[in-house]
Amino acid sequence: MSLHAQIDRTEMSASARGFMLSYLETLTLVERLHRLLLDVIKDEFERLGILELNAVQALLLFNIGDNEVTAGELKSRGYYQGSNVSYNLKKLVEMGYMHHQRCEIDRRSVRVRLTENGRRIRDVVARLFASHAEGLMERGVLDHDGIDLICGSLKRVERYWTDQIRYIY
């Protein structure tokens, strides 16, 4: 049964059904955009001959930036979206992109920060994103108001979903 048919069978007003279809399309688009972002990063790294890192690892280095964080903070701060954070941290340490050090207070916890090589990768990703921002504006794809509207809307959805997790269960 198609998505449209499933929604048509629910007891919703036409307006609610239309909103539901747009909501589902938005969810699909967010997923596609994240996968596409990883492909764009991968292509840039291939173009530059940086083949030892994958796009998820490069994005993780970019998101950490100049911060020093624990592995647990990577997800809670939104620096990392995947489920295999330990694997990627281990690989980044082994490849010399990150330092890791046990916390003095809680010996189970490990703090990570970028090495000089990690900062170079962060800068490559930062230049790529700066180029994208310029291109979006120059080609008229988005202006300041448009990007602010998208960002504000997505933040409200994020708050709504966070509240659903916190208060429903």
MIDOSE-1310 file (N, C-alpha, C; in nm, 2 decimals, decimal comma, always signed):
residues 169
mslh	+0,08/-0,12/+0,00/+0,00/+0,00/+0,00/+0,09/+0,12/+0,00; +0,06/+0,22/-0,09/+0,14/+0,34/-0,10/+0,12/+0,43/+0,03; +0,22/+0,52/+0,05/+0,21/+0,61/+0,16/+0,08/+0,70/+0,15; +0,05/+0,74/+0,03/-0,07/+0,82/+0,01/-0,19/+0,74/+0,05
aqid	-0,20/+0,62/+0,01/-0,32/+0,53/+0,04/-0,32/+0,51/+0,19; -0,21/+0,49/+0,26/-0,21/+0,47/+0,40/-0,26/+0,60/+0,48; -0,22/+0,71/+0,43/-0,26/+0,84/+0,49/-0,41/+0,86/+0,47; -0,45/+0,83/+0,34/-0,59/+0,85/+0,31/-0,69/+0,76/+0,40
rtem	-0,64/+0,65/+0,45/-0,72/+0,56/+0,53/-0,73/+0,61/+0,67; -0,64/+0,70/+0,71/-0,65/+0,75/+0,85/-0,76/+0,85/+0,86; -0,81/+0,87/+0,98/-0,92/+0,97/+1,00/-0,86/+1,10/+1,03; -0,83/+1,17/+0,92/-0,77/+1,31/+0,93/-0,85/+1,40/+0,84
sasa	-0,84/+1,52/+0,87/-0,90/+1,62/+0,78/-0,81/+1,63/+0,66; -0,86/+1,69/+0,55/-0,78/+1,71/+0,43/-0,66/+1,79/+0,46; -0,68/+1,90/+0,54/-0,57/+1,98/+0,58/-0,46/+1,91/+0,66; -0,50/+1,82/+0,75/-0,41/+1,74/+0,83/-0,34/+1,64/+0,74
rgfm	-0,41/+1,58/+0,65/-0,35/+1,49/+0,55/-0,24/+1,56/+0,47; -0,27/+1,68/+0,42/-0,18/+1,75/+0,34/-0,05/+1,79/+0,42; -0,07/+1,83/+0,55/+0,04/+1,86/+0,64/+0,12/+1,73/+0,66; +0,06/+1,62/+0,68/+0,13/+1,49/+0,71/+0,21/+1,46/+0,59
lsyl	+0,16/+1,47/+0,47/+0,24/+1,44/+0,35/+0,36/+1,53/+0,34; +0,35/+1,66/+0,37/+0,46/+1,75/+0,36/+0,56/+1,72/+0,47; +0,51/+1,68/+0,59/+0,60/+1,64/+0,70/+0,68/+1,52/+0,66; +0,62/+1,42/+0,60/+0,69/+1,30/+0,56/+0,80/+1,33/+0,45
etlt	+0,76/+1,42/+0,36/+0,85/+1,46/+0,25/+0,97/+1,53/+0,31; +0,95/+1,62/+0,42/+1,05/+1,69/+0,49/+1,15/+1,59/+0,55; +1,09/+1,49/+0,62/+1,18/+1,39/+0,69/+1,27/+1,32/+0,58; +1,21/+1,28/+0,47/+1,29/+1,21/+0,37/+1,40/+1,31/+0,31
lver	+1,36/+1,43/+0,30/+1,46/+1,53/+0,25/+1,57/+1,55/+0,35; +1,55/+1,56/+0,47/+1,65/+1,57/+0,58/+1,75/+1,45/+0,57; +1,69/+1,33/+0,56/+1,78/+1,21/+0,55/+1,86/+1,22/+0,42; +1,80/+1,25/+0,31/+1,87/+1,26/+0,18/+1,98/+1,37/+0,19
lhrl	+1,95/+1,48/+0,25/+2,05/+1,59/+0,25/+2,17/+1,55/+0,34; +2,15/+1,47/+0,45/+2,26/+1,43/+0,53/+2,35/+1,33/+0,45; +2,29/+1,24/+0,38/+2,37/+1,14/+0,29/+2,44/+1,22/+0,18; +2,37/+1,31/+0,12/+2,43/+1,39/+0,02/+2,55/+1,48/+0,07
lldv	+2,54/+1,53/+0,19/+2,65/+1,61/+0,25/+2,77/+1,51/+0,26; +2,75/+1,39/+0,31/+2,86/+1,30/+0,32/+2,92/+1,27/+0,19; +2,84/+1,26/+0,08/+2,89/+1,23/-0,05/+2,97/+1,35/-0,10; +2,93/+1,47/-0,07/+3,00/+1,59/-0,12/+3,13/+1,60/-0,05
ikde	+3,14/+1,57/+0,08/+3,27/+1,57/+0,15/+3,36/+1,46/+0,10; +3,30/+1,34/+0,07/+3,38/+1,23/+0,02/+3,44/+1,27/-0,12; +3,36/+1,33/-0,20/+3,41/+1,38/-0,33/+3,52/+1,48/-0,32; +3,51/+1,57/-0,23/+3,61/+1,68/-0,21/+3,74/+1,61/-0,16
ferl	+3,73/+1,52/-0,07/+3,85/+1,45/-0,02/+3,92/+1,37/-0,13; +3,84/+1,30/-0,21/+3,89/+1,23/-0,33/+3,96/+1,32/-0,42; +3,90/+1,43/-0,45/+3,96/+1,53/-0,54/+4,10/+1,58/-0,49; +4,11/+1,59/-0,35/+4,23/+1,64/-0,29/+4,33/+1,53/-0,26
gile	+4,29/+1,40/-0,29/+4,38/+1,29/-0,27/+4,39/+1,25/-0,12; +4,29/+1,29/-0,04/+4,28/+1,25/+0,10/+4,19/+1,13/+0,11; +4,25/+1,01/+0,11/+4,18/+0,89/+0,09/+4,17/+0,80/+0,22; +4,25/+0,84/+0,32/+4,25/+0,75/+0,44/+4,13/+0,78/+0,54
lnav	+4,06/+0,90/+0,52/+3,95/+0,94/+0,60/+3,82/+0,92/+0,53; +3,72/+0,88/+0,60/+3,58/+0,88/+0,54/+3,51/+1,01/+0,57; +3,40/+1,03/+0,51/+3,33/+1,16/+0,53/+3,28/+1,18/+0,67; +3,24/+1,07/+0,73/+3,19/+1,08/+0,87/+3,30/+1,12/+0,96
qall	+3,42/+1,07/+0,94/+3,53/+1,11/+1,03/+3,57/+1,25/+1,00; +3,57/+1,29/+0,88/+3,61/+1,43/+0,85/+3,51/+1,53/+0,91; +3,38/+1,50/+0,90/+3,28/+1,58/+0,96/+3,29/+1,58/+1,11; +3,33/+1,47/+1,17/+3,35/+1,47/+1,32/+3,47/+1,56/+1,35
lfni	+3,57/+1,56/+1,28/+3,69/+1,65/+1,31/+3,64/+1,79/+1,29; +3,57/+1,82/+1,19/+3,52/+1,96/+1,17/+3,43/+2,00/+1,29; +3,34/+1,92/+1,34/+3,25/+1,95/+1,44/+3,32/+1,97/+1,58; +3,42/+1,89/+1,60/+3,50/+1,91/+1,73/+3,57/+2,04/+1,73
gdne	+3,63/+2,07/+1,62/+3,70/+2,20/+1,61/+3,81/+2,21/+1,71; +3,81/+2,32/+1,79/+3,91/+2,35/+1,89/+3,87/+2,30/+2,03; +3,76/+2,23/+2,03/+3,71/+2,18/+2,16/+3,78/+2,06/+2,21; +3,78/+2,03/+2,34/+3,83/+1,90/+2,39/+3,71/+1,84/+2,46
vtag	+3,67/+1,72/+2,42/+3,54/+1,66/+2,46/+3,56/+1,52/+2,50; +3,46/+1,46/+2,57/+3,46/+1,32/+2,59/+3,38/+1,25/+2,48; +3,40/+1,12/+2,47/+3,32/+1,05/+2,37/+3,17/+1,07/+2,39; +3,13/+1,07/+2,51/+2,99/+1,08/+2,54/+2,93/+1,22/+2,50
elks	+3,02/+1,32/+2,51/+2,97/+1,46/+2,47/+2,96/+1,47/+2,32; +3,03/+1,39/+2,25/+3,02/+1,40/+2,10/+2,88/+1,39/+2,05; +2,80/+1,29/+2,11/+2,66/+1,28/+2,07/+2,57/+1,38/+2,13; +2,59/+1,40/+2,26/+2,50/+1,50/+2,33/+2,52/+1,64/+2,28
rgyy	+2,63/+1,68/+2,23/+2,65/+1,81/+2,17/+2,62/+1,82/+2,03; +2,58/+1,70/+1,97/+2,55/+1,70/+1,83/+2,67/+1,70/+1,73; +2,79/+1,66/+1,78/+2,90/+1,66/+1,70/+2,91/+1,53/+1,61; +2,83/+1,43/+1,66/+2,84/+1,30/+1,59/+2,70/+1,24/+1,59
qgsn	+2,66/+1,19/+1,47/+2,52/+1,14/+1,46/+2,52/+0,99/+1,44; +2,63/+0,92/+1,42/+2,63/+0,78/+1,40/+2,63/+0,69/+1,53; +2,62/+0,56/+1,51/+2,62/+0,47/+1,62/+2,75/+0,42/+1,66; +2,85/+0,43/+1,57/+2,98/+0,37/+1,60/+3,09/+0,48/+1,63
vsyn	+3,06/+0,56/+1,73/+3,15/+0,67/+1,76/+3,29/+0,61/+1,81; +3,28/+0,50/+1,89/+3,41/+0,45/+1,94/+3,50/+0,40/+1,83; +3,45/+0,34/+1,73/+3,53/+0,29/+1,62/+3,59/+0,41/+1,55; +3,52/+0,52/+1,52/+3,57/+0,63/+1,44/+3,67/+0,70/+1,53
lkkl	+3,65/+0,72/+1,66/+3,75/+0,78/+1,75/+3,88/+0,70/+1,75; +3,87/+0,57/+1,76/+3,99/+0,49/+1,76/+4,07/+0,50/+1,63; +4,00/+0,50/+1,52/+4,06/+0,51/+1,39/+4,13/+0,65/+1,38; +4,06/+0,75/+1,42/+4,12/+0,89/+1,41/+4,24/+0,90/+1,50
vemg	+4,24/+0,84/+1,62/+4,36/+0,84/+1,70/+4,47/+0,76/+1,64; +4,44/+0,65/+1,59/+4,55/+0,56/+1,52/+4,61/+0,63/+1,40; +4,53/+0,71/+1,33/+4,58/+0,78/+1,21/+4,65/+0,91/+1,24; +4,64/+0,95/+1,37/+4,71/+1,07/+1,41/+4,63/+1,20/+1,39
ymhh	+4,50/+1,19/+1,38/+4,42/+1,31/+1,37/+4,36/+1,36/+1,50; +4,37/+1,27/+1,60/+4,32/+1,31/+1,74/+4,41/+1,26/+1,85; +4,42/+1,34/+1,95/+4,49/+1,30/+2,08/+4,38/+1,25/+2,17; +4,41/+1,15/+2,25/+4,31/+1,11/+2,35/+4,39/+1,09/+2,48
qrce	+4,31/+1,12/+2,59/+4,37/+1,12/+2,72/+4,27/+1,08/+2,82; +4,30/+0,99/+2,91/+4,20/+0,96/+3,02/+4,18/+1,08/+3,11; +4,06/+1,09/+3,16/+4,03/+1,20/+3,25/+4,09/+1,17/+3,38; +4,14/+1,27/+3,45/+4,20/+1,26/+3,58/+4,10/+1,21/+3,68
idrr	+3,98/+1,27/+3,68/+3,88/+1,24/+3,78/+3,81/+1,11/+3,76; +3,76/+1,09/+3,63/+3,69/+0,97/+3,60/+3,78/+0,89/+3,50; +3,85/+0,79/+3,55/+3,95/+0,72/+3,46/+3,88/+0,64/+3,35; +3,75/+0,62/+3,36/+3,68/+0,55/+3,25/+3,65/+0,64/+3,13
svrv	+3,66/+0,77/+3,16/+3,62/+0,86/+3,05/+3,75/+0,91/+2,98; +3,74/+0,92/+2,85/+3,85/+0,97/+2,76/+3,82/+1,10/+2,70; +3,91/+1,19/+2,71/+3,89/+1,32/+2,64/+3,97/+1,32/+2,51; +3,91/+1,38/+2,41/+3,98/+1,39/+2,28/+3,99/+1,53/+2,23
rlte	+4,09/+1,56/+2,15/+4,11/+1,69/+2,08/+4,19/+1,66/+1,96; +4,18/+1,76/+1,87/+4,25/+1,74/+1,74/+4,40/+1,76/+1,75; +4,47/+1,69/+1,67/+4,61/+1,71/+1,65/+4,63/+1,81/+1,54; +4,75/+1,85/+1,51/+4,77/+1,94/+1,40/+4,71/+1,88/+1,27
ngrr	+4,73/+1,75/+1,24/+4,67/+1,69/+1,12/+4,52/+1,70/+1,13; +4,46/+1,68/+1,24/+4,32/+1,69/+1,25/+4,27/+1,83/+1,23; +4,35/+1,93/+1,27/+4,31/+2,07/+1,24/+4,32/+2,10/+1,09; +4,42/+2,04/+1,03/+4,43/+2,06/+0,88/+4,30/+2,01/+0,81
irdv	+4,26/+1,89/+0,85/+4,13/+1,83/+0,79/+4,01/+1,92/+0,82; +4,01/+1,97/+0,95/+3,90/+2,06/+0,99/+3,89/+2,18/+0,90; +4,01/+2,23/+0,87/+4,02/+2,35/+0,78/+3,98/+2,32/+0,64; +4,01/+2,20/+0,59/+3,96/+2,16/+0,45/+3,81/+2,16/+0,45
varl	+3,75/+2,10/+0,55/+3,60/+2,10/+0,55/+3,54/+2,24/+0,57; +3,61/+2,32/+0,65/+3,56/+2,46/+0,67/+3,57/+2,54/+0,54; +3,67/+2,52/+0,46/+3,68/+2,59/+0,33/+3,57/+2,54/+0,23; +3,55/+2,41/+0,24/+3,44/+2,35/+0,15/+3,31/+2,41/+0,19
fash	+3,28/+2,42/+0,32/+3,15/+2,48/+0,36/+3,14/+2,63/+0,33; +3,25/+2,70/+0,34/+3,25/+2,84/+0,31/+3,22/+2,86/+0,16; +3,28/+2,77/+0,08/+3,26/+2,78/-0,07/+3,11/+2,75/-0,10; +3,05/+2,65/-0,03/+2,91/+2,63/-0,04/+2,82/+2,75/-0,01
aegl	+2,85/+2,81/+0,11/+2,78/+2,92/+0,15/+2,78/+3,04/+0,05; +2,90/+3,06/+0,00/+2,91/+3,17/-0,11/+2,83/+3,13/-0,23; +2,84/+3,00/-0,27/+2,77/+2,96/-0,39/+2,62/+2,97/-0,38; +2,57/+2,93/-0,26/+2,43/+2,94/-0,24/+2,38/+3,08/-0,25
merg	+2,45/+3,17/-0,20/+2,41/+3,32/-0,20/+2,43/+3,37/-0,34; +2,55/+3,35/-0,40/+2,57/+3,40/-0,54/+2,48/+3,35/-0,64; +2,43/+3,23/-0,63/+2,34/+3,17/-0,73/+2,20/+3,20/-0,70; +2,17/+3,26/-0,59/+2,04/+3,30/-0,55/+1,96/+3,18/-0,50
vldh	+2,03/+3,07/-0,46/+1,96/+2,95/-0,40/+1,89/+2,99/-0,27; +1,97/+3,06/-0,18/+1,92/+3,10/-0,05/+1,98/+3,24/-0,02; +1,91/+3,32/+0,05/+1,97/+3,44/+0,11/+1,96/+3,43/+0,26; +2,00/+3,54/+0,33/+2,01/+3,53/+0,47/+1,87/+3,50/+0,54
dgid	+1,77/+3,56/+0,49/+1,64/+3,53/+0,54/+1,59/+3,39/+0,52; +1,62/+3,34/+0,40/+1,59/+3,20/+0,37/+1,66/+3,10/+0,46; +1,79/+3,12/+0,48/+1,86/+3,02/+0,56/+1,82/+3,04/+0,71; +1,79/+3,16/+0,75/+1,75/+3,18/+0,89/+1,61/+3,11/+0,91
licg	+1,53/+3,12/+0,81/+1,39/+3,06/+0,82/+1,41/+2,90/+0,83; +1,49/+2,85/+0,75/+1,51/+2,70/+0,75/+1,57/+2,66/+0,88; +1,67/+2,73/+0,93/+1,74/+2,70/+1,05/+1,64/+2,71/+1,17; +1,57/+2,81/+1,18/+1,47/+2,83/+1,28/+1,36/+2,72/+1,28
slkr	+1,32/+2,69/+1,17/+1,21/+2,58/+1,16/+1,27/+2,45/+1,20; +1,39/+2,41/+1,16/+1,45/+2,29/+1,20/+1,48/+2,28/+1,35; +1,52/+2,40/+1,41/+1,54/+2,40/+1,55/+1,41/+2,38/+1,63; +1,30/+2,43/+1,58/+1,17/+2,41/+1,64/+1,13/+2,26/+1,64
very	+1,15/+2,19/+1,52/+1,13/+2,05/+1,51/+1,22/+1,97/+1,60; +1,34/+2,01/+1,61/+1,43/+1,94/+1,71/+1,38/+1,95/+1,85; +1,34/+2,07/+1,89/+1,29/+2,09/+2,03/+1,16/+2,00/+2,05; +1,08/+2,00/+1,95/+0,95/+1,92/+1,96/+0,99/+1,77/+1,97
wtdq	+1,08/+1,72/+1,89/+1,12/+1,58/+1,90/+1,19/+1,55/+2,04; +1,27/+1,64/+2,08/+1,34/+1,63/+2,21/+1,23/+1,62/+2,32; +1,13/+1,71/+2,31/+1,03/+1,70/+2,41/+0,95/+1,57/+2,41; +0,93/+1,52/+2,29/+0,86/+1,39/+2,27/+0,94/+1,28/+2,35
iryi	+1,07/+1,28/+2,33/+1,15/+1,18/+2,40/+1,15/+1,19/+2,55; +1,16/+1,32/+2,59/+1,17/+1,34/+2,74/+1,04/+1,32/+2,81; +0,93/+1,36/+2,75/+0,80/+1,37/+2,83/+0,70/+1,26/+2,80; +0,71/+1,19/+2,69/+0,61/+1,09/+2,66/+0,64/+0,96/+2,73
y	+0,77/+0,93/+2,74/+0,80/+0,79/+2,79/+0,83/+0,79/+2,93
